[in-house]
């Protein structure tokens, strides 16, 4: 499963273009396989970094990703960063000359940063159900979301009102501790890990808030406004960044994922952006021709059937289907003719049909394209 692109680059969702580029440069120096030859996972990590940077550095793709997650990037070509050597990478992102050379010489050197671990808010999923008409036009709706919210008593700090969080005395506020072990004859071994006293947050609470128990948050239900775009299909989801659970101190909020389902419509079958409608006509209408009414999404259309219309005949109405999601234009409405045969004939009706049968010959039933050929042509058009 792919990791969140912001997590890959180690930046917040509010990061600007300069911060995103800076984060990519720093991590690219560390993980490019031409430099980091000792890490067998360096190449995979660099590909992940390159993909994240490619999306987040482009305003349009970043907006689609922020709103719809990975679903918003489907069909978008990605740059293949495997083609870049290490020198090409620095020329592309840092430029040539003495400054670029200095960066190249420094690449692969040790990089250390101290920081605290912040507990991110939980991602939350909710489901909504739309009619086909609502999916075609797009809707704005409010959905109930049950997730952590900031405690209104302590303001999210977790400390009882009138008190404050204090710097952790074990790690000095860094959120990390170093353990030094002596290895006889080989010097010292230093290991760095999260501080257990403050759980990596760098601060502790002496007097926990009596409403949230020191968490700084508690579970509650609230309403969130969701803008559903026109053309969305069942099974797709919308991501609202930062609308999930509230985080711990210093963390970022979780995301809200809205799972969309579309109820079946008795008039149409959806095929991508096209709508398929089965039109039932009598054998008399098909033989003699007729003008009939066909339903569209928000109107009706008159369709003139030619004399001798065959079962499976397809009539295509361009631009009468579903709108393209994140794009322009609409699909088509495709009407497939189904000829119905009468049942429970009276004696007179049977006699008339037998007389009609006696008057027909092979020329009356001369075949054209087969039924399945017409259906295939409809789906190709």
Protein Blocks (a to p, Z undefined) as FASTA:
>chain_A
ZZdfklmnopafkbcfklmmmmmmmmmmmmomklmmmbmklmmmmmmmmmmmmmmmpmkl
mmmmmmnommlmgoiacddfklpcfklmmmmmnogajklmmmmmmgopacdddddddddd
ddddddddddfklmmnopadddddddddddfklnonopaghiacdddfklnonopacddd
ddehiapaddddddfklnonopacfbdcfklnonopacddddddddddehiaehiacdde
hiaccddehiacddddddddddddfkbccehjaccddddddfklmmnopadddddfkbcc
dddddehiaehiacddehiaccdehiacjddddddddddddehiafklmmmmmmmmmmpc
fklmoccddfklmmmmmmmZZ
